[in-house]
Amino acid sequence: MLKNLQKLPSLLTFIMLVLFACASTPETGEVPAEEGTPVENRAKNTYYIDSQNGDDNNDGLSENTAWKSHTMVSTVTFQPGDTIAFKRGSQFTGPIHFTESGTEQNPIKITSYGEGDLPRFTNSDSRDMNGNAIRISGSWIILEKLYFHDTPPTRQANRVYSIFLMGAVLNMEGANHNIIRNNFFVNCTKAIQSTGEFTLITNNYMNGPNHALWIRPGADGGWGPMGIQLGIGNQEVSYNTIKNYLTTDSPYGSDGGAIELDDGRFHKDNFYIHHNYTEGNAGFIESSWEFDNNPFVQEVHNLRVAFNVNFDAQDWLYLWAPCHECYFDNNTVIRTHDFTSPLNDVVWVDFDGVHFRNNLIVYSSDVYQGDGVDGIRTEKNWYLNVNNGSQSPWDPNPAGSGDPGLVDLAGGDYRLTSNSPLIEKGTNLSEFYSVDFEGNLLSESGAWDIGAYQGGLDIGAVQP
């Protein structure tokens, strides 16, 4: 996962390097090589599954001898370096569970092959593996180029035994060093649940439903749908598009969210959430506290949220848990539409230990609220209150307020024009980051621009 990080602060880098070094030995559950045969030199197989033209009497070892049923994967003990490939155009219903592990040099890959639409996976029965389409309990797995759809709410609102096992893709406790990338999730009540450390969730597209996380009438709570729920620390979420995880079927009036840090059984240390685009969700990030199993392990340490573009409803951030060294840098936050959900505060903070730097915040309600507001540290943020144009909220160190000079705020183009007052008004954070939201290299010297986009555009040269 470290290879995919742009840059991390020195303390977090040190922690991650130490943890990676300690975890470099293949984990329990890996299939041992035959005596005298190094894992790296073992023959690697590709298994093919084609729901249209396959046959379960085949051996599955070539495109011409593909299996038909996805459940045939349970008949094989996969080895490090093996590939499981699903034919494009195929459709599969019901869960499958991958239990074997790869290695750092030879991960097991679950992917697609052929031409046409991505292979589609669903599971409509919440009583069968909690509605998972794919469940992973092995480590060193790459899951990519698949399409998940219409996975259900749960019938049981118990967090440990139901909600924390939901997800079209479930990456289980102990399923470490896995990569979930380049997949589509459409109308999945929860797209991804990950309780495996050193997981990378990157470049996925998620478009959520408008129903609640559970369907039992009278259930306490009323959690809304979620794009990604992270149950443990040491995880990275990057370059994803997450939309429309919001429901009005909730005792709170509305609920849901793009990313949540939950599950009181496990630590919440070392998250890197960057370069994501979110739209129409009931909030971008929420950290839970107090009501979730053992809250005292849920204090968040080393959370870094940078270069995200967020156009959501409700609060951008709900930070209920105590925060330690949590940084929010160069994000573009647009809070001007309710998406049928009430527009609450931009940031709700119950504890201190939170730093905001170089963020552009466009809003129509209060910015900082909560019991921990006095402990918030701010530096070089820019604000626009669309109700009154130029009012600056409480902030001892603002870069400014008023019109940020965007290409088309109303039309959703949040890039800076060449005459934007945000240009060269930010702090240089090249110690931590190397590219902006669009992948442009960041300057290693001099002042940065504010927000997720760097560099002003000549408005006459902007393409419609």
Phi, psi and omega in degrees: 000328182300330180296339183264351178285142175291293172203148177237156176299154189303318180297313181293322178301314180300314180299314183294319180297318178298315181294321179295319180297319179293334185262009187287339176286135179308140188275165176303137182109345177289139179284121183291148177289158173298150184304128179086358181246106178300145179305321184295335184261358180290145176299137181252133183255150168246128180253131186249138177230125183227106186290343183268317187236004181280175180214127183290352174277352177284173178270349177075006189264007174208165178297328181279346178237040183289151170285163176263320188262136178292337180290350177295343179296337180286351180270357185239142169264106185285147181252157175307134180093351178289157176234136173247116188241126180257133184292133173300142185091349179282158176223137184225138180236133181104158188277156168227152187232122177258120186250339184280163180241147168268202174229172180300319180280334184225073177291158170273132183248132175245116192210194179237166177213165176091196182247162174097200184293149177300147175298139188253138182230138174210165173210110186271357186252108181292345179275351180254102184054040174055028179080008177296142168270317174228129177243135183235124173240358175270170181246166183055056179243139171247122179244118189209156169059045177234163183236123181245141184209149167053047171273147200268167164290165179269158176267356183230122185270030176271126189293307186294319188263357180219296187298319181282001172248005178282174177127134172305320170244124176248115173260107196280169173305130180087353176273087192256159176062034180260156180236127176242108190216151171059037178249161175247139176229118183233124177060036175263126183306318167226126182287303186226129167248124179231119175238028175251135182282158180059036177270140174246120177247107191217142172059037175260156176246129182227129177229111194271174177271177178247025178247166184287169183286337176225161187241001181288119181301137177081007180295141178291145175103260180108035179309140174272178181293159183225143171286301183225129173244123181255119185265352182208164181279192182058053179223152180236135178233118189212148170057028177265154169249123184230120185228145162065032171272087186200136174225148172264002176273073186205144176295346177273000185095314173200159181195168181137189177167159180284309185222133176228143174255105186222170174099099185287005179276342192227157182293159179235059181249136170071079171243141174231111185239111191209152173057034175261150172247128178231148183206132172075014178269160174276068181103156180266304182226138174225135173246128184271163185194146168081309186264002190248091177057247179256098186293340191284353172264001187261009173297133187267125177242138173057055171264125179235120185237113190215145172056038172264151173244120189231121180235077190235176175257184184049206182282140171299314180230132166246101182254084182281326186278153173302140184243142177225119180054055178252121187241135177238106191236133170054042173265148172254114188243117180246114183234069184238354181236145182268343181049039184067007179246141182302140174277105178265205180288158178291314182230127172246121184233126179264343181222168179269196183090018184243135182239133175240123182223134171063028181266142170262122182236113177252124194210169177226010176216187184302150180270295185253122177221159176122172184289341183258014185300322183295340180264001178291138176249128184234150180203118171061044173264154179240140186232142169226116172269112186289348178280329182228006170085307191221009181293130177265129179284181176300121178190112182290342184226057181282152170280334179158182178210163182111196184301119182279355179069052178271161180299312180200085182301313182294328182271359175089014176256102189262015174290158182272142171276167185294339178256019179295136176289354179279347184290128178058034176252000184255170177278139177285120181242033183294347173297334187248329189227154183234340180223153178274188184302326181268004179089008178286139180296140180266145182293139177274354178218159179083171182288146175266165171279162179268141179101182184280340180257134178245141178095125181276148181251142170290116188301330179288342181263355181289129180282139179292000000 
